């Protein structure tokens, strides 16, 4: 009887979790996609090689995307705008009249993997 009650206790917890559709997961998360995305990310790799500059992206819930790149001690800052695509498997980024689609393959609290025009990027969260 206790096992049945214990099993039913997990049902509300699972219903409150968000299921994701990313190739590399996670399958289920207690955080929404927006909560997982909106933080500061360090770009670590592009196509398996170290990212060539010290670059961070910070996604904000109001739609701002701030990029800070440091080269030889000099910071360059840019602000773009992001929004979820129609099925929330990726985001669109608008900048200077242009638009770039980012296809997300993994989005956890600490990992963000995505593809832009065939290039694969890996980021880690700055805590």
For each residue, the residues with C-beta under 8 A, 3 or more apart:
1: 4 5
2: 5 6
3: 6 7
4: 1 7 8
5: 1 2 8 9
6: 2 3 9 10
7: 3 4 10 11
8: 4 5 11
9: 5 6 12 13
10: 6 7 13 14
11: 7 8 14 15
12: 9 15 16
13: 9 10 16 17
14: 10 11 17 28
15: 11 12
16: 12 13 30
17: 13 14 28 29 30
18: 28 29 30 31 32 33
19: 27 28
20: 25 26 27 28 29 33 107
21: 87 88 89
22: 25 26 89 104 105 106 107
23: 105 106
24: 105 106 113
25: 20 22 106 108
26: 20 22 29 106 108
27: 19 20
28: 14 17 18 19 20
29: 17 18 20 26 32 36 108
30: 16 17 18
31: 18 35 36 109
32: 18 29 35 36
33: 18 20 36 37 84 88 107
34: 37 38 61 84
35: 31 32 38
36: 29 31 32 33 39 107 108 109
37: 33 34 59 91 107 112
38: 34 35 59 60 61
39: 36 58 59 125 126
40: 56 57 58 125 126
41: 56 57 58 59 112 123 124 125 126
42: 55 56 123 124 125 126
43: 46 51 55 56 57 121 122 123
44: 50 51 122 123 124
45: 48 49 50 51 120 121 122
46: 43 49 51 52 119 120 121
47: 119 120
48: 45 120
49: 45 46
50: 44 45
51: 43 44 45 46 55 121
52: 46
53: 69 70 71
54: 69 70 71
55: 42 43 51 67 68 69 70
56: 40 41 42 43 67 68 126
57: 40 41 43 65 66 67 123
58: 39 40 41 65 66 67 68
59: 37 38 39 41 64 65 82
60: 38 63 64 65 66
61: 34 38
62:
63: 60 81 82 83
64: 59 60 79 80 81 82
65: 57 58 59 60 79 80 81 82 93
66: 57 58 60 77 78 79
67: 55 56 57 58 77 78 79 80
68: 55 56 58 75 76 77
69: 53 54 55 75 76
70: 53 54 55 73 74 75 76
71: 53 54 74 76
72:
73: 70
74: 70 71
75: 68 69 70
76: 68 69 70 71
77: 66 67 68
78: 66 67 95
79: 64 65 66 67
80: 64 65 67 93 94 95
81: 63 64 65 93 94 95
82: 59 63 64 65 91 92 93 94
83: 63 91 92 94
84: 33 34 88 90 91 92
85: 88 89 90 91 92 101
86:
87: 21
88: 21 33 84 85
89: 21 22 85 103 104
90: 84 85 101 102 103 104 114
91: 37 82 83 84 85 101 102 104
92: 82 83 84 85 99 100 101 102
93: 65 80 81 82 99 100 101 102
94: 80 81 82 83 98 99
95: 78 80 81 98 99 100
96:
97:
98: 94 95
99: 92 93 94 95
100: 92 93 95 116 117
101: 85 90 91 92 93 116
102: 90 91 92 93 114 115 116
103: 89 90 114 115 116
104: 22 89 90 91 107 112 113 114
105: 22 23 24 113 114 115 120
106: 22 23 24 25 26 111 112 113
107: 20 22 33 36 37 104 111 112 113
108: 25 26 29 36 111 112
109: 31 36 125
110: 124 125 127
111: 106 107 108 122 123 124 125
112: 37 41 104 106 107 108 122 123 124 125
113: 24 104 105 106 107 120 121 122 123
114: 90 102 103 104 105 120 121 123
115: 102 103 105 118 119 120 121
116: 100 101 102 103 119 121
117: 100
118: 115
119: 46 47 115 116
120: 45 46 47 48 105 113 114 115
121: 43 45 46 51 113 114 115 116
122: 43 44 45 111 112 113
123: 41 42 43 44 57 111 112 113 114
124: 41 42 44 110 111 112
125: 39 40 41 42 109 110 111 112
126: 39 40 41 42 56
127: 110
